[in-house]
Every structure is written in C-alpha cells, then in structure tokens.
Amino acid sequence: MHLTVHENTDDLRNLLNGLSLLRSATVRVGLPASAGPKLRMILAIQEHGSPIMNIPPRPVVEPTLSKPETRQAMAEPFAGALPAALAGDLAAVRACFEAAGQAGADAIRAAIDAGLTPPNAPVTVSGGWVRNRPAGKNVPVAGKGFNKPLYDTGALYRAFSYEVDPSSGG
C-alpha cells in the first residue's frame, strides 16, 4: 500500500481571505463620497433643517435605516456572507455586502417616495413671494409644481447609494 499526501494551500488561503473580508468590510449607506459636496450640503440642510431658509428638518437616512423592516431587508443578504466566506468565495461575500447596501439605498428612496413630513409649504409647491431675510426684501420664487419633499431635480434622490469598504476594519 502506498499513501501520497498533497497539500492544497489555496483552499486554506481562500478561507482565510474570506473570513478576513467578512470581519473587516463595512457597508456605508447614504450619500457616497462621489455624490459631491453640493449634494452632501443639501442633504445636511434637509436632514437638520435651516431656520434661515425656512426649511424644516426632514431626517430620512438614519430613521429609515433604523426601521426594523429596513434592518431585516439588509440582514437577509448578510446571511449568505458567512457560508460564502467559509467556502473562500470572496466575490460572493462582496455580492452579499453589495446586496445589503442596495437594500438600504432602496429603502431610503422608498421612504422619500412614500412622503416625508412636514409637507412642502404652499409657496414651495405653487410659487409666490418670500421674504429674503438677509437682503431685507421680498423676492419671487418659482414653485416646484408638485409636493414631494426631498425631491426637486431628482439629483439627491438618485444619488443615494452604498459603498463597500473591504478594509475599513469595522
């Protein structure tokens, strides 16, 4: 009888890489850095409000991502990440992270589609005159023509996305 042992370190290396990715990767949902400073400023104003511009706060990102149904929708793809990591399939682990991020971004857009409170002011919808406090005079404003808070040109709405950082460390 003759016994031959062959070592396959590729499988072990893939397993360790998969577990490392699972441990260190982070999914960030909201406005990615690629959205640019203008959209990030607009979101900050909308999230926190602006008394000077008479804009009430309409937080959408954190409240939406904190909802149990959103957390569940994001958790389901994560469930496949561990078996993929144990199989050493880095692409499948990343796909699970991306699916979770996409679920979060879709939930934010769905919250905007469902309508946010408070609704837009009548002057925002129809147009009219508003007081420009710094200039101390009334100015005409064009109305949006519709009542959908956090959706004007659609640029902010379309910019909600996610980023998977494979080496963020937590």
N, C-alpha and C positions, 0 to 999 in steps of 0.2 A: 504494500500500500504506500502510495506517495501523496503527500499533502503539500499544497502550494498556497501561500497566503499572499494576496495582493491588497495593498492599501490604496484606498481612493480618498485622498485628502480633499478633493474638490467638493465632495458632498459635505464634509465637515466645515470647510471654508464657507460654502454657501449657507449652511445652517447658522454659523456664527454671524455672517454678514446680515442675514435676515433678522436674527434676534437683535443685532445692534441697530438696524434701521427701525425696528419696532420700538425699541427703547428710546431712541434719541430723536426721532422725527416729530415734527409738530405741524399741525394743520391750523392755519390762520384764516378766518373767515371774516369778510367785511370788504373794505376797500384795500386792494393790494397797493404796494408802493408804486406800481406802474400807473395807477389812476391819476397821479399827479397832484401837485399842491392845491390847485384850484378846486378840484372835486373834494379833496380832503377838507378844505376850509368850509365848503358848502355843507358837507355832512356834519362838521362840528357845529356850525351855526344851527342847522336843523335839529341836531340831537340835543343841544343845550339851550337853544333859543337866543334871541337878541332883542333886549328891550329897546335899544336904539332904533333898530329896523322894524320894530313891532312884529317880531316873529316869535310865536310861542314855541316852547320846546316840544319836539315830536320824536322822542327816542324810539328807534326801531331796531338797531343792531343788537344791543345787549338784551333787551326784553324778548326779542324773537328767539335768540339763541338760548335763552334761559327757559323757554317753554318746554314742558315735558314732551310734547309731540315732536318738537324740533330735535330735542336731545335723543329721542328714540329713533327718529329718521336718520340721524347722524351715527348713532351707535350700531345700527344694523350692518352697514358696510365694514365697520371696525371689527365685527365678529369674525369676518373672514381673514383678517390680517394675521392672527396667530397661527392658524393652520398653514397659511402661505409662508410665514416666517420659518415654521418648523420644517417645511419642505424645501427651504432655501430659495424660494421663488421671490426675488426682490421686486420684479415687475408686478407681481400680483399684490404684494404688500403695498407698493406705491399706488396701485389701482384702487385698493381699499381706502387708502387715505384720501385719494382724489374724489372718490365717490362720496365719502363723508363730507368733504369740503363743499362739493357741488350741492349736496342736500341742504347744507347750511345757507349757501348763497341763494338757492331756490326758495328757501323759507323766508328770507328777508324780502325778496321780490314779491312773494305771495302776500306777505303782511302789508306791503305798500299797495298791492292790488286790492286787498280787502278793505282798505281805507284806514287812515290814521286819524286820531283825534288830537286836538280840535280840528274841525274842517277849516278850509281856507276862508279868509274873510271875504265878504261880498265884493269889495274893491279888488281883491286879488283875482276873483273869477271874472267879473264884468268890466273892470277898469273904473277910472274916475280920478278924483283928486285926492292926494295925500299930503300931509304936512311934512316937509323936509326939515327936521329939527335943526341940524347943523347950519343950514342955509337960512332958516327962519322964514321960509315961504312955502306956499302950496305948489305942488308940481303934478302934472298929469301922468298917469300910469296906464299902460295898456293892460287889459285883462288877459288872463290865460285862456279864457273861453271854456274852461272845464274846472271841476272841483276835485282835484286829485293831489293831496299833499305829498310832497317829496317827489313830484314828477312834473317837471316843466319841459325841458327839452328831451328828457329820457337819458341824458348822458350819465347822471348819477345812478339811475335805476339799472342801466346796462353795465355799469362799472362794478357792481357788487360781484365779488368772485371769491376765490380762495387761493392760498399759496401753501404748498407742501415744502417745508424746510427739512431736508433729510438729516441735517446735522446740528439742529438747534440745541440739543441737549436738554430739552424739556420745556 
